[in-house]
Amino acid sequence: MKVLIVYNVVEKIEHGVEDDLLAEQEIVLVEQDIEKALQEHGHLAAAVPIRNDLWGPLKPYDPQEWLIFNLCESFRNKTYLEPYIISVFEHLGFRYTGSDRRALSNCLNKARAKEILQAHGIPTAAFQIFTPWTVQHRHLEFPLFVKPVSEDASIGITSNSVVQDERGLRRQVRYIWEMYREPALVEEFIDGREFNVTVLGNESPRVLPLSEINFRHIGNPFARIVSFRAKWVPTSEEYLKTPPTCPARVSEALKARIEDIARRAYQALGLRDYGRVDLRVKAGIPYVLEVNPNADLSPDAGIARAARTAGMSYADLADEIIRLAARRYHLKGLARPRIVQYQIKARSAGSDGIYSIPASALLPAAPSAEKIKRLRPAPAIGVAA
């Protein structure tokens, strides 16, 4: 199949902190990995970088011949324009992988996503939206977790994100407002085990092996969070103390509850082809933290890790996403998705499948220092690094 890998190129950020650029620029490396993976399965892949113009780069390609593998997470350095990208795809007549603009829009606004979850009876923490001028109307119980309402990739989440009192809340809400120019989503902090759940499919979505964030090396329960540094800076203490464990060690009963909640959240938000649901478990109840329709597809991220544990290579994962999208559009010339085969493998591992899977599949594939070095922008000439 002819596949256009469309991805956004971010060379600078308009707000936030300097290190946020790491998350924004990683997509360039993901494109390279996806392109190579698709070529392994015989697809004709072409990379289409997007900067300030979306229409022009796509014009040379016939939408009847090419399927878009969508890796765009923002446009013109603005995350809130992500759904607009899909509108252009559809206006030009392209078929594409992943969720549509409605799902992207709903998930991008974390408050709206939580309202949809609540409407479907899916557990999620109590929350409010605050600006520096509305904190006095709080109806939540401390401790609270504070993050930007419309960012992803743990952007804006720091060691100060869990607050214990009014003063800390006001400080963190103001930080979000001034640094990211948007309101803060404030929710009651859930002290419990945290899981990343990968879901693949459409009509009958399947859950891949569960991945758990291992917090056992962090004594303070209010420091057990996945901050930006924990996700993106391999040399940091936060990163080293939050390794993933996949498959997670859980009872069959808890595994079934987590899978059910993740699948329901995936469907309630209207995700397609693939996605990741992050949740925490308290008193045996899974609470959804976020639903990620355009989740990180890098080889060392959660979706690829869960796929490896289920028996899928990275190339198989990329090909499976293409197959799922092609089947949605009733495209000919491509075999049916193989997800059922992989689901059987995942189930055969069981809750303690760590002994049934090659040890190499369970090792955390952390980004190398060289990868981080490649992502960081070079200092300007005449400016000290």
NUNU-901194 format. One record per residue (C-alpha): residue in three letters; x, y, z. Coordinates in steps of 0.02 Angstrom, whole numbers, plus 50000, padded with zeros to 5 digits. Last residue first. Layout:
BEGIN
+--------+-------+-------+-------+
| residu |    c1 |    c2 |    c3 |
+--------+-------+-------+-------+
|    Ala |     X |     Y |     Z |
...
+--------+-------+-------+-------+
***
This chain:
BEGIN
+--------+-------+-------+-------+
| residu |    c1 |    c2 |    c3 |
+--------+-------+-------+-------+
|    Ala | 51275 | 51312 | 51270 |
|    Ala | 51351 | 51486 | 51262 |
|    Val | 51277 | 51596 | 51128 |
|    Gly | 51383 | 51656 | 50982 |
|    Ile | 51296 | 51546 | 50858 |
|    Ala | 51129 | 51485 | 50924 |
|    Pro | 51131 | 51328 | 51027 |
|    Ala | 51084 | 51165 | 50938 |
|    Pro | 50908 | 51106 | 50970 |
|    Arg | 50891 | 50953 | 51083 |
|    Leu | 50818 | 50800 | 50998 |
|    Arg | 50982 | 50726 | 50940 |
|    Lys | 51054 | 50740 | 51116 |
|    Ile | 50900 | 50650 | 51184 |
|    Lys | 50931 | 50510 | 51061 |
|    Glu | 51115 | 50503 | 51108 |
|    Ala | 51068 | 50488 | 51291 |
|    Ser | 50969 | 50336 | 51243 |
|    Pro | 50782 | 50324 | 51252 |
|    Ala | 50735 | 50188 | 51375 |
|    Ala | 50685 | 50017 | 51308 |
|    Pro | 50624 | 49946 | 51473 |
|    Leu | 50667 | 49760 | 51472 |
|    Leu | 50513 | 49651 | 51462 |
|    Ala | 50531 | 49590 | 51284 |
|    Ser | 50710 | 49536 | 51317 |
|    Ala | 50649 | 49420 | 51455 |
|    Pro | 50560 | 49313 | 51326 |
|    Ile | 50377 | 49290 | 51377 |
|    Ser | 50302 | 49149 | 51479 |
|    Tyr | 50379 | 49193 | 51647 |
|    Ile | 50317 | 49372 | 51642 |
|    Gly | 50148 | 49299 | 51601 |
|    Asp | 50098 | 49316 | 51783 |
|    Ser | 49925 | 49385 | 51746 |
|    Gly | 49907 | 49266 | 51599 |
|    Ala | 50031 | 49242 | 51457 |
|    Ser | 49902 | 49147 | 51354 |
|    Arg | 49797 | 49304 | 51350 |
|    Ala | 49930 | 49401 | 51259 |
|    Lys | 49956 | 49265 | 51130 |
|    Ile | 49769 | 49256 | 51098 |
|    Gln | 49763 | 49444 | 51077 |
|    Tyr | 49903 | 49432 | 50950 |
|    Gln | 49804 | 49314 | 50839 |
|    Val | 49648 | 49420 | 50856 |
|    Ile | 49744 | 49576 | 50804 |
|    Arg | 49793 | 49509 | 50635 |
|    Pro | 49700 | 49641 | 50536 |
|    Arg | 49628 | 49575 | 50372 |
|    Ala | 49740 | 49570 | 50220 |
|    Leu | 49768 | 49720 | 50108 |
|    Gly | 49723 | 49733 | 49924 |
|    Lys | 49556 | 49817 | 49945 |
|    Leu | 49510 | 49967 | 50050 |
|    His | 49349 | 49953 | 50150 |
|    Tyr | 49384 | 50119 | 50236 |
|    Arg | 49379 | 50042 | 50409 |
|    Arg | 49477 | 49892 | 50343 |
|    Ala | 49615 | 50005 | 50281 |
|    Ala | 49626 | 50091 | 50450 |
|    Leu | 49645 | 49926 | 50542 |
|    Arg | 49772 | 49862 | 50415 |
|    Ile | 49878 | 50019 | 50428 |
|    Ile | 49878 | 50006 | 50617 |
|    Glu | 49927 | 49824 | 50601 |
|    Asp | 50073 | 49868 | 50487 |
|    Ala | 50143 | 49988 | 50616 |
|    Leu | 50124 | 49857 | 50753 |
|    Asp | 50201 | 49719 | 50646 |
|    Ala | 50353 | 49829 | 50612 |
|    Tyr | 50372 | 49856 | 50799 |
|    Ser | 50367 | 49669 | 50826 |
|    Met | 50208 | 49593 | 50895 |
|    Gly | 50212 | 49452 | 51024 |
|    Ala | 50092 | 49524 | 51153 |
|    Thr | 50240 | 49587 | 51255 |
|    Arg | 50305 | 49674 | 51101 |
|    Ala | 50135 | 49758 | 51076 |
|    Ala | 50133 | 49818 | 51256 |
|    Arg | 50305 | 49896 | 51233 |
|    Ala | 50256 | 49975 | 51066 |
|    Ile | 50106 | 50057 | 51148 |
|    Gly | 50203 | 50114 | 51301 |
|    Ala | 50349 | 50201 | 51218 |
|    Asp | 50522 | 50134 | 51170 |
|    Pro | 50483 | 50103 | 50986 |
|    Ser | 50403 | 50275 | 50966 |
|    Leu | 50215 | 50271 | 50939 |
|    Asp | 50166 | 50407 | 51064 |
|    Ala | 49978 | 50422 | 51080 |
|    Asn | 49862 | 50506 | 50956 |
|    Pro | 49699 | 50450 | 51038 |
|    Asn | 49760 | 50470 | 51219 |
|    Val | 49628 | 50446 | 51353 |
|    Glu | 49675 | 50521 | 51521 |
|    Leu | 49664 | 50486 | 51707 |
|    Val | 49533 | 50349 | 51707 |
|    Tyr | 49493 | 50281 | 51881 |
|    Pro | 49506 | 50092 | 51905 |
|    Ile | 49418 | 50035 | 52066 |
|    Gly | 49502 | 49904 | 52176 |
|    Ala | 49517 | 50020 | 52325 |
|    Lys | 49613 | 50142 | 52214 |
|    Val | 49672 | 50098 | 52039 |
|    Arg | 49747 | 50229 | 51925 |
|    Leu | 49718 | 50253 | 51740 |
|    Asp | 49801 | 50295 | 51575 |
|    Val | 49711 | 50241 | 51416 |
|    Arg | 49813 | 50222 | 51257 |
|    Gly | 49754 | 50225 | 51078 |
|    Tyr | 49737 | 50126 | 50918 |
|    Asp | 49627 | 50101 | 50764 |
|    Arg | 49490 | 50224 | 50812 |
|    Leu | 49445 | 50321 | 50969 |
|    Gly | 49266 | 50379 | 50997 |
|    Leu | 49284 | 50451 | 51172 |
|    Ala | 49158 | 50326 | 51241 |
|    Gln | 49240 | 50183 | 51144 |
|    Tyr | 49413 | 50205 | 51218 |
|    Ala | 49338 | 50238 | 51391 |
|    Arg | 49237 | 50076 | 51379 |
|    Arg | 49391 | 49978 | 51327 |
|    Ala | 49495 | 50051 | 51468 |
|    Ile | 49359 | 50017 | 51597 |
|    Asp | 49338 | 49837 | 51541 |
|    Glu | 49525 | 49804 | 51532 |
|    Ile | 49552 | 49874 | 51706 |
|    Arg | 49409 | 49770 | 51779 |
|    Ala | 49470 | 49610 | 51695 |
|    Lys | 49648 | 49637 | 51756 |
|    Leu | 49582 | 49667 | 51931 |
|    Ala | 49491 | 49500 | 51931 |
|    Glu | 49636 | 49406 | 51850 |
|    Ser | 49751 | 49470 | 51984 |
|    Val | 49885 | 49593 | 51934 |
|    Arg | 50070 | 49587 | 51893 |
|    Ala | 50088 | 49707 | 51748 |
|    Pro | 50146 | 49637 | 51582 |
|    Cys | 50241 | 49747 | 51562 |
|    Thr | 50326 | 49837 | 51706 |
|    Pro | 50368 | 50019 | 51673 |
|    Pro | 50514 | 50107 | 51760 |
|    Thr | 50474 | 50258 | 51870 |
|    Lys | 50627 | 50284 | 51979 |
|    Leu | 50752 | 50307 | 51837 |
|    Tyr | 50643 | 50437 | 51752 |
|    Glu | 50617 | 50540 | 51909 |
|    Glu | 50802 | 50531 | 51952 |
|    Ser | 50843 | 50610 | 51785 |
|    Thr | 50962 | 50537 | 51656 |
|    Pro | 50822 | 50469 | 51547 |
|    Val | 50738 | 50641 | 51530 |
|    Trp | 50572 | 50624 | 51436 |
|    Lys | 50440 | 50532 | 51538 |
|    Ala | 50500 | 50554 | 51716 |
|    Arg | 50558 | 50730 | 51674 |
|    Phe | 50384 | 50776 | 51612 |
|    Ser | 50308 | 50704 | 51770 |
|    Val | 50237 | 50530 | 51790 |
|    Ile | 50178 | 50537 | 51971 |
|    Arg | 50223 | 50451 | 52133 |
|    Ala | 50284 | 50605 | 52227 |
|    Phe | 50125 | 50613 | 52330 |
|    Pro | 50153 | 50434 | 52391 |
|    Asn | 50324 | 50483 | 52464 |
|    Gly | 50432 | 50327 | 52465 |
|    Ile | 50477 | 50321 | 52281 |
|    His | 50574 | 50163 | 52237 |
|    Arg | 50414 | 50059 | 52229 |
|    Phe | 50335 | 50173 | 52098 |
|    Asn | 50331 | 50048 | 51954 |
|    Ile | 50221 | 50117 | 51816 |
|    Glu | 50114 | 49971 | 51759 |
|    Ser | 50089 | 49904 | 51582 |
|    Leu | 49940 | 49795 | 51539 |
|    Pro | 49950 | 49668 | 51399 |
|    Leu | 49851 | 49722 | 51244 |
|    Val | 49667 | 49767 | 51253 |
|    Arg | 49559 | 49727 | 51102 |
|    Pro | 49434 | 49840 | 51015 |
|    Ser | 49281 | 49755 | 50940 |
|    Glu | 49211 | 49876 | 50809 |
|    Asn | 49374 | 49974 | 50801 |
|    Gly | 49540 | 49900 | 50850 |
|    Leu | 49689 | 49917 | 50964 |
|    Val | 49693 | 49968 | 51148 |
|    Thr | 49849 | 50000 | 51250 |
|    Val | 49827 | 50019 | 51437 |
|    Asn | 49949 | 50120 | 51541 |
|    Phe | 49928 | 50080 | 51726 |
|    Glu | 49954 | 50175 | 51888 |
|    Arg | 49938 | 50097 | 52061 |
|    Gly | 49857 | 50207 | 52192 |
|    Asp | 49846 | 50376 | 52277 |
|    Ile | 49716 | 50467 | 52172 |
|    Phe | 49738 | 50655 | 52180 |
|    Glu | 49576 | 50754 | 52167 |
|    Glu | 49575 | 50849 | 52004 |
|    Val | 49632 | 51020 | 51946 |
|    Leu | 49636 | 51056 | 51760 |
|    Ala | 49727 | 51221 | 51740 |
|    Pro | 49677 | 51361 | 51624 |
|    Glu | 49785 | 51411 | 51475 |
|    Arg | 49931 | 51524 | 51432 |
|    Tyr | 50061 | 51386 | 51455 |
|    Met | 50187 | 51469 | 51571 |
|    Glu | 50080 | 51606 | 51649 |
|    Trp | 49920 | 51505 | 51670 |
|    Ile | 50006 | 51343 | 51719 |
|    Tyr | 50115 | 51433 | 51849 |
|    Arg | 49963 | 51528 | 51914 |
|    Val | 49872 | 51364 | 51942 |
|    Gln | 50026 | 51296 | 52030 |
|    Arg | 50044 | 51440 | 52150 |
|    Arg | 49859 | 51450 | 52188 |
|    Leu | 49853 | 51264 | 52229 |
|    Gly | 50008 | 51273 | 52337 |
|    Arg | 49933 | 51414 | 52440 |
|    Glu | 49767 | 51325 | 52457 |
|    Asp | 49844 | 51167 | 52525 |
|    Gln | 49919 | 50997 | 52485 |
|    Val | 49971 | 51014 | 52303 |
|    Val | 50026 | 50879 | 52180 |
|    Ser | 50097 | 50965 | 52025 |
|    Asn | 50253 | 51028 | 52113 |
|    Ser | 50362 | 50882 | 52057 |
|    Thr | 50319 | 50935 | 51879 |
|    Ile | 50179 | 50913 | 51752 |
|    Gly | 50170 | 51054 | 51624 |
|    Ile | 50196 | 50939 | 51475 |
|    Ser | 50159 | 50760 | 51527 |
|    Ala | 50153 | 50708 | 51343 |
|    Asp | 49991 | 50806 | 51319 |
|    Glu | 49927 | 50983 | 51337 |
|    Ser | 49750 | 51054 | 51344 |
|    Val | 49693 | 51075 | 51525 |
|    Pro | 49866 | 51107 | 51594 |
|    Lys | 49903 | 51008 | 51754 |
|    Val | 49863 | 51015 | 51940 |
|    Phe | 49837 | 50864 | 52054 |
|    Leu | 49749 | 50894 | 52220 |
|    Pro | 49776 | 50834 | 52398 |
|    Phe | 49656 | 50904 | 52453 |
|    Glu | 49467 | 50897 | 52433 |
|    Leu | 49376 | 50984 | 52290 |
|    His | 49241 | 51117 | 52283 |
|    Arg | 49353 | 51267 | 52247 |
|    His | 49270 | 51434 | 52211 |
|    Gln | 49419 | 51534 | 52276 |
|    Val | 49525 | 51466 | 52134 |
|    Thr | 49432 | 51572 | 52007 |
|    Trp | 49550 | 51717 | 51975 |
|    Pro | 49712 | 51621 | 51946 |
|    Thr | 49619 | 51514 | 51819 |
|    Phe | 49537 | 51351 | 51870 |
|    Ile | 49445 | 51204 | 51792 |
|    Gln | 49371 | 51080 | 51915 |
|    Phe | 49389 | 50894 | 51948 |
|    Ala | 49323 | 50737 | 52033 |
|    Ala | 49429 | 50588 | 51981 |
|    Thr | 49369 | 50471 | 51843 |
|    Pro | 49255 | 50318 | 51850 |
|    Ile | 49160 | 50278 | 51688 |
|    Gly | 48972 | 50303 | 51702 |
|    His | 48955 | 50354 | 51520 |
|    Ala | 48914 | 50535 | 51565 |
|    Gln | 49064 | 50535 | 51682 |
|    Leu | 49180 | 50485 | 51540 |
|    Ile | 49107 | 50622 | 51430 |
|    Glu | 49135 | 50750 | 51567 |
|    Lys | 49313 | 50687 | 51589 |
|    Ala | 49347 | 50712 | 51403 |
|    Arg | 49275 | 50887 | 51410 |
|    Ala | 49392 | 50930 | 51554 |
|    Lys | 49542 | 50856 | 51463 |
|    Asn | 49513 | 50961 | 51308 |
|    Leu | 49629 | 50868 | 51189 |
|    Cys | 49524 | 50713 | 51212 |
|    Asn | 49366 | 50796 | 51146 |
|    Ser | 49455 | 50879 | 51000 |
|    Leu | 49546 | 50720 | 50949 |
|    Ala | 49386 | 50619 | 50958 |
|    Arg | 49292 | 50747 | 50853 |
|    Arg | 49434 | 50765 | 50728 |
|    Asp | 49439 | 50580 | 50685 |
|    Ser | 49547 | 50449 | 50770 |
|    Gly | 49689 | 50349 | 50695 |
|    Thr | 49750 | 50313 | 50521 |
|    Tyr | 49702 | 50417 | 50370 |
|    Arg | 49595 | 50419 | 50213 |
|    Phe | 49623 | 50573 | 50107 |
|    Gly | 49486 | 50668 | 50014 |
|    Leu | 49563 | 50842 | 50018 |
|    His | 49427 | 50902 | 50138 |
|    Glu | 49456 | 50747 | 50246 |
|    Phe | 49642 | 50777 | 50267 |
|    Val | 49609 | 50963 | 50295 |
|    Ser | 49483 | 50927 | 50433 |
|    Ile | 49607 | 50805 | 50511 |
|    Ile | 49736 | 50943 | 50525 |
|    Tyr | 49605 | 51056 | 50604 |
|    Pro | 49588 | 50928 | 50746 |
|    Glu | 49771 | 50961 | 50795 |
|    Leu | 49746 | 51150 | 50796 |
|    Tyr | 49736 | 51154 | 50987 |
|    Thr | 49917 | 51096 | 50996 |
|    Lys | 49983 | 51255 | 50919 |
|    Asn | 50163 | 51254 | 50855 |
|    Arg | 50104 | 51298 | 50680 |
|    Phe | 50006 | 51136 | 50681 |
|    Ser | 50004 | 51008 | 50820 |
|    Glu | 50012 | 50821 | 50854 |
|    Cys | 50033 | 50758 | 50676 |
|    Leu | 50082 | 50574 | 50663 |
|    Asn | 49945 | 50524 | 50540 |
|    Phe | 49983 | 50376 | 50427 |
|    Ile | 49896 | 50443 | 50273 |
|    Leu | 49832 | 50321 | 50141 |
|    Trp | 49884 | 50358 | 49962 |
|    Glu | 49809 | 50309 | 49795 |
|    Gln | 49637 | 50390 | 49799 |
|    Pro | 49709 | 50540 | 49893 |
|    Asp | 49824 | 50576 | 49744 |
|    Tyr | 49982 | 50657 | 49808 |
|    Pro | 50064 | 50818 | 49745 |
|    Lys | 49942 | 50926 | 49847 |
|    Leu | 49991 | 50859 | 50018 |
|    Pro | 50142 | 50972 | 50048 |
|    Gly | 50041 | 51125 | 49994 |
|    Trp | 49887 | 51099 | 50102 |
|    Leu | 49972 | 51092 | 50272 |
|    Asp | 50081 | 51248 | 50270 |
|    Asn | 50171 | 51316 | 50423 |
|    Arg | 50274 | 51160 | 50461 |
|    Ile | 50218 | 50989 | 50400 |
|    Pro | 50341 | 50851 | 50353 |
|    Val | 50278 | 50725 | 50224 |
|    Ala | 50373 | 50560 | 50227 |
|    Ala | 50340 | 50431 | 50090 |
|    Ala | 50307 | 50247 | 50118 |
|    Leu | 50280 | 50110 | 49988 |
|    His | 50225 | 49964 | 50096 |
|    Gly | 50318 | 49798 | 50087 |
|    His | 50305 | 49747 | 50269 |
|    Glu | 50483 | 49800 | 50309 |
|    Gln | 50445 | 49964 | 50220 |
|    Leu | 50312 | 49999 | 50350 |
|    Ala | 50437 | 49979 | 50492 |
|    Lys | 50566 | 50092 | 50409 |
|    Glu | 50438 | 50230 | 50386 |
|    Ile | 50374 | 50208 | 50564 |
|    Asp | 50549 | 50225 | 50637 |
|    Gln | 50590 | 50379 | 50534 |
|    Glu | 50425 | 50459 | 50579 |
|    Val | 50456 | 50423 | 50763 |
|    Leu | 50622 | 50515 | 50753 |
|    Val | 50538 | 50673 | 50687 |
|    Ile | 50400 | 50651 | 50818 |
|    Glu | 50530 | 50673 | 50954 |
|    Gln | 50531 | 50858 | 50918 |
|    Glu | 50379 | 50908 | 51022 |
|    Ala | 50425 | 50802 | 51173 |
|    Leu | 50602 | 50869 | 51180 |
|    Leu | 50539 | 51047 | 51147 |
|    Asp | 50460 | 51044 | 51319 |
|    Asp | 50638 | 51058 | 51386 |
|    Glu | 50637 | 51246 | 51354 |
|    Val | 50488 | 51282 | 51465 |
|    Gly | 50314 | 51329 | 51408 |
|    His | 50263 | 51453 | 51275 |
|    Glu | 50297 | 51488 | 51091 |
|    Ile | 50400 | 51333 | 51059 |
|    Lys | 50534 | 51316 | 50928 |
|    Glu | 50579 | 51200 | 50784 |
|    Val | 50420 | 51097 | 50783 |
|    Val | 50398 | 50984 | 50631 |
|    Asn | 50228 | 50902 | 50613 |
|    Tyr | 50208 | 50728 | 50540 |
|    Val | 50125 | 50650 | 50388 |
|    Ile | 50182 | 50475 | 50343 |
|    Leu | 50105 | 50451 | 50171 |
|    Val | 50071 | 50268 | 50136 |
|    Lys | 50054 | 50179 | 49969 |
|    Met | 50000 | 50000 | 50000 |
+--------+-------+-------+-------+
***
